[in-house]
Amino acid sequence: MFGSGYMPTKHLKVFLRQVPSPLGYEDAVINDLALGKLIDALNIPDYEGQVYFPEVMWPLFHALIGNSSEKLDQHKWIRSMLKTYMNKFQSLPRYTNLDTLTGNIY
């Protein structure tokens, strides 16, 4: 499904129903309308009908743990991931961090 790292946005609800909790909604009894509202709250960027896997998983992870901490923001893996994003998506602001990337701070 994520061979290119992207999947059709219309498959997002099905995908999230297959991801085990606590990140996904595999065991949850939730209707499509409520799941759609949860997806909207995650602020996952849509690229002409496609979503990018890391941009799906980070908001789920971030929603689970709450706001990021300075220690998490400074972790080598997080800094590497942010550097990769900054290079790939050069329109991102220079101050992009885990909170802004996942839509928790506008």
N, C-alpha and C positions, 0 to 999 in steps of 0.2 A: 504494500500500500504506500510506503514512503520511500520507494526506490530513488526518487529525485529529491526527497526531503519535503515534498509538497503533497497535499491531497486535496481533492475537491471540498470546498467548504460545506457543500450539501451532505457530505459523509461524516461531518464532525459529530453530530448527535449519535449516530450509530457507533462511531469510534469510542466516544466517551462512555457509552453504555457497555462497552467491552473492556474498558480499563478498570481493574479492580480498585476498590476503595482502599485507602482514603483519597487517592488522586482522582479516580474516576467514579462512575456511577453504576458499576456492574451489578451490585446487589441492591441498589436503591429502587424504591418504588416512586417514580417521578414521571409526570406526564410531559409530553413534548413541549407544551407552552412553558412550564416551569423550567425545563432543561434549557430551552431557548433563552429565557431570561438570565439563567446562570451563565450561559455562554456569552451573552451580551455583556454581563458584568465583568467577565474576564478580559475584555478589550483585546481580543486576539486580532491582529491585523489580517485583513483580507486582501489578497493580491489577485484581482480580477477573477474571483471565484475559487481561489486556492488559498490554503493556509499552510504555513511552514511549520514542520514538526517541533523544532525547539521553541517556537513562539506559541505553540499549543501547550507543551509540557511545562515551560517555565511559569506561566500564570497559574497552572494547576498546583505546581509545587509551591509557588509563592502564596497562593490562597491557603494552602495547608499550614505553612509555617508562620504566616503573618508577615509583617514588614521585615525586610532584610536587616541584618545588623552590620555594623562596620566591619566586624571580623569576617562575615560572609562575603561582603563586597571586596575585601582585600585578599580573599583566597586565590591562590595561583590559578586554579581552574576557571573561576569566575572572571578574573582579569583577562585570561586568555580568550574566553568566550566573548567577552565584551569587545576586546581588540579585534577579533574576527568580524563581529557584527559591524563595528565602526568602519572597518575596511570595506566590507561588502555593501553596507548601506551608508554611503557617505553623507547622506542628507540627515542622518541622526545628529542631534546636538552634541557638542563636545562634552557636556556634563552628563551624558547618558550613564545611568547605573542600573542596578537590578530593579529598583522601584520604578524608574521611568520606562525601562524596557518592557516591563510587565503591565504597564498601564495603571499602577497604583498611585503615581504622582504625575500630574499633567503639567 
